[in-house]
């Protein structure tokens, strides 16, 4: 367990003090009164389940770290225990359970293509270590916790997945979803794949063009034109004259295709008051 460097859940690990503040007592002194082993109390303190506990450097020749807490807090915990009230750590996952779940998650961790994992981790990178895992895992719903350790489904060749997805939503929607990260591919043995669960989740979500958290949505010029009720030529003119951001796709499906910032196109079109009836040249608008 010590090799896991169990952290404080939901907060930064406390600074290591050279000596305890005045009025603080060793946490180990409470073990008998609380009916707990000393090592169990230390593990609870390391994940912030013992109120007000501070890490203090031990004297040379003893264990490297000890835990102290204010005398008033210690008296309160003993009084709670004697009165039969639940302790602060009761009803919460203990460090041994969390360590086991973390090990299982490391073994079964889903690839970055899993959109549900991306949502569970707040549309950001998954935890990089046990400390970060504890801080974020304990706040998740039971369903999300269960998903994290489910066995990952077998991937399908990208060509096969594309054929299936195009039938569901159309080619352009699939290309745009891949460019925006709403669909993700895997690289394995020099080939591109897509996981079956990614396909199912994307379909269940209604074939989104981009993730809900996206600040930019890259679309094909034809999609941007249809979205703003203008001609493709007008969108291409805006791109050519640097009125809107554009880029070339680089993924296995979108490589070499032109994409434009959909939201920016809509804003420029609205500002200029353009319509499909307007000429392709919009410099006079």
C-alpha positions in Angstrom: 0.0 0.0 0.0 2.7 2.5 0.8 4.1 2.3 -2.7 0.8 3.6 -4.0 1.4 7.0 -2.2 -2.2 7.2 -1.1 -3.3 10.9 -1.3 -5.7 13.3 0.3 -9.0 12.9 -1.6 -10.2 16.2 -3.0 -7.4 18.4 -1.8 -3.6 18.7 -2.1 -1.5 16.6 0.2 -0.7 18.4 3.4 2.7 19.9 3.9 5.2 17.9 6.0 5.8 19.8 9.3 9.0 19.5 11.3 7.1 19.5 14.6 3.4 19.5 15.6 1.7 22.8 16.5 0.9 23.6 20.1 -2.2 21.7 21.3 -1.9 18.9 18.8 -1.8 15.2 19.9 -0.6 12.1 18.0 -3.3 10.4 16.1 -1.8 7.1 17.2 -2.9 7.9 20.8 -6.5 7.7 19.7 -6.3 4.1 18.4 -7.4 2.3 21.5 -10.2 4.8 22.4 -11.6 4.6 18.8 -11.2 0.9 18.5 -8.9 1.2 15.4 -5.5 0.0 14.6 -2.8 2.7 14.4 -1.9 1.8 10.8 -5.6 2.0 9.8 -6.0 5.4 11.3 -2.9 6.6 9.4 -4.3 5.3 6.1 -7.5 7.2 6.8 -5.6 10.4 7.6 -3.8 10.0 4.3 -7.0 10.2 2.3 -8.4 13.2 4.4 -10.9 11.2 6.4 -9.6 12.2 9.7 -10.6 15.9 10.3 -7.8 18.4 10.8 -5.0 15.8 10.7 -1.5 17.1 9.9 1.6 15.2 8.7 4.6 15.7 11.0 8.2 14.4 10.4 9.2 11.8 12.9 12.5 11.6 14.7 15.4 9.8 13.1 15.3 6.1 13.5 11.5 5.8 13.5 8.9 5.8 10.8 9.3 8.8 8.5 5.8 10.4 9.1 3.4 10.7 11.9 -0.1 12.2 12.1 -1.3 14.8 14.6 -4.6 16.5 15.2 -5.9 19.3 17.5 -6.6 18.1 21.0 -10.2 19.5 20.7 -10.8 17.4 17.5 -9.4 14.3 19.2 -11.7 14.8 22.2 -14.6 15.3 19.8 -13.9 12.0 17.9 -13.6 10.1 21.1 -16.9 11.6 22.4 -18.6 10.7 19.1 -17.3 7.1 19.3 -18.4 6.7 22.9 -21.9 8.1 22.1 -22.3 5.6 19.3 -22.3 8.2 16.6 -20.7 7.3 13.2 -17.1 8.4 12.6 -16.3 10.7 9.7 -14.9 7.9 7.6 -17.7 5.5 8.1 -19.9 4.9 5.0 -17.0 6.0 2.7 -14.7 3.9 0.6 -11.6 2.9 2.5 -8.1 3.1 1.1 -7.8 -0.7 0.6 -10.9 -0.7 -1.5 -9.8 2.3 -3.5 -6.4 0.7 -4.2 -8.1 -2.4 -5.5 -10.4 -0.4 -7.8 -7.5 1.6 -9.0 -5.5 -1.5 -9.9 -8.4 -2.9 -11.8 -9.0 0.4 -13.6 -5.3 0.4 -14.7 -5.7 -3.1 -16.1 -9.0 -2.4 -17.9 -8.6 1.2 -18.7 -10.5 2.1 -21.8 -8.7 3.8 -24.7 -9.0 7.5 -25.4 -11.7 6.7 -28.0 -14.2 6.0 -25.2 -16.5 9.1 -25.1 -18.2 8.0 -21.9 -14.8 7.9 -20.0 -14.1 11.3 -21.5 -17.3 12.6 -20.0 -16.8 10.8 -16.7 -13.4 12.5 -16.2 -14.9 15.9 -16.9 -13.9 16.2 -20.6 -10.3 16.3 -19.6 -7.4 13.8 -19.3 -7.9 10.8 -17.0 -6.1 10.7 -13.6 -2.4 10.3 -14.1 -1.7 8.6 -10.7 -3.4 7.1 -7.7 -3.6 10.5 -5.9 -5.6 12.1 -8.7 -7.7 8.9 -9.1 -8.9 9.0 -5.4 -9.6 12.7 -5.6 -11.9 12.3 -8.6 -13.3 8.8 -8.3 -15.0 9.2 -4.9 -17.3 11.9 -6.4 -18.6 9.8 -9.3 -22.0 8.1 -9.5 -22.3 4.3 -9.1 -23.0 3.9 -12.8 -19.9 5.9 -13.8 -17.7 3.9 -11.4 -19.0 0.7 -12.9 -18.3 1.8 -16.4 -14.6 2.6 -15.7 -13.8 -1.1 -15.0 -16.0 -2.7 -17.6 -14.2 -4.9 -20.2 -13.6 -2.9 -23.3 -15.4 -4.1 -26.5 -13.6 -5.5 -29.5 -12.6 -2.9 -32.0 -13.8 -2.9 -35.7 -11.7 -2.0 -38.7 -12.2 1.7 -39.5 -13.5 0.9 -43.0 -16.2 -1.4 -41.6 -17.1 1.1 -38.9 -17.3 3.9 -41.4 -19.7 1.9 -43.6 -22.0 1.3 -40.7 -21.9 4.9 -39.4 -22.5 6.4 -42.9 -25.6 4.3 -43.2 -26.8 5.8 -39.8 -26.0 9.4 -40.2 -24.4 10.2 -43.6 -20.8 10.5 -44.7 -20.3 14.2 -43.9 -21.6 13.9 -40.3 -19.2 11.0 -39.6 -16.2 12.9 -41.1 -17.0 16.0 -39.0 -17.5 14.0 -35.8 -14.1 12.4 -36.3 -12.5 15.8 -37.0 -14.1 17.3 -33.8 -13.3 14.3 -31.6 -16.9 13.2 -31.1 -15.8 10.0 -32.7 -12.3 8.6 -32.1 -10.2 6.0 -33.8 -7.5 3.7 -32.5 -4.1 3.0 -34.1 -3.0 -0.6 -33.8 -0.5 -2.6 -35.9 -0.4 0.2 -38.4 -4.1 0.2 -39.0 -7.0 2.4 -37.9 -9.8 0.9 -35.8 -12.9 2.1 -34.1 -14.4 0.5 -30.9 -17.9 -0.9 -31.1 -18.8 0.8 -27.8 -17.7 4.2 -29.2 -20.1 3.6 -32.2 -23.0 2.6 -29.9 -22.5 5.6 -27.5 -22.2 8.1 -30.4 -25.4 6.6 -32.0 -27.2 6.8 -28.7 -26.2 10.4 -28.2 -27.9 11.3 -31.5 -24.8 11.4 -33.8 -23.3 14.7 -32.4 -21.1 16.7 -34.6 -18.8 17.6 -31.7 -18.5 17.2 -28.0 -20.8 19.3 -25.8 -17.8 21.1 -24.3 -16.3 22.0 -27.7 -15.4 25.7 -28.1 -14.9 25.3 -31.8 -16.8 23.1 -34.2 -15.1 22.2 -37.5 -17.5 21.6 -40.4 -17.3 21.0 -44.1 -18.0 24.1 -46.1 -21.2 22.6 -47.4 -22.4 21.9 -43.8 -21.5 25.4 -42.8 -23.4 26.9 -45.8 -26.5 24.8 -45.1 -26.4 25.7 -41.4 -26.4 29.5 -42.2 -28.8 29.2 -45.2 -26.2 30.5 -47.7 -24.4 29.2 -50.7 -21.2 27.2 -50.5 -19.5 29.8 -52.7 -20.1 32.4 -50.0 -18.5 30.3 -47.3 -15.5 29.6 -49.6 -15.2 33.3 -50.2 -15.1 34.0 -46.5 -12.4 31.3 -46.2 -10.3 32.7 -49.1 -10.4 36.2 -47.7 -9.5 35.1 -44.1 -12.9 36.2 -42.7 -13.2 32.9 -40.9 -10.8 30.2 -39.6 -10.3 27.1 -41.7 -7.9 24.2 -41.7 -7.2 21.0 -43.5 -8.1 17.7 -41.9 -5.4 15.4 -40.8 -7.2 12.2 -39.5 -7.4 8.9 -41.4 -10.8 9.9 -42.9 -10.6 13.7 -43.0 -7.0 14.1 -44.3 -6.8 16.6 -47.1 -10.4 17.9 -46.7 -11.1 21.5 -45.9 -12.9 22.4 -42.7 -14.2 25.7 -41.5 -15.2 27.1 -38.0 -18.9 26.5 -38.1 -19.7 29.0 -35.2 -17.6 31.7 -36.8 -19.3 31.3 -40.1 -22.6 31.7 -38.5 -21.5 34.8 -36.7 -20.0 36.5 -39.8 -23.1 35.6 -41.9 -25.4 37.0 -39.3 -23.3 40.2 -38.9 -23.2 40.8 -42.6 -26.9 40.0 -43.1 -26.1 37.6 -45.9 -28.5 35.1 -47.5 -28.5 32.6 -50.3 -29.8 35.3 -52.6 -26.7 37.5 -52.0 -23.8 37.2 -54.5 -20.8 35.0 -53.7 -18.7 38.1 -53.4 -19.5 39.5 -50.0 -16.9 42.2 -49.7 -19.5 44.9 -50.3 -21.9 43.5 -47.7 
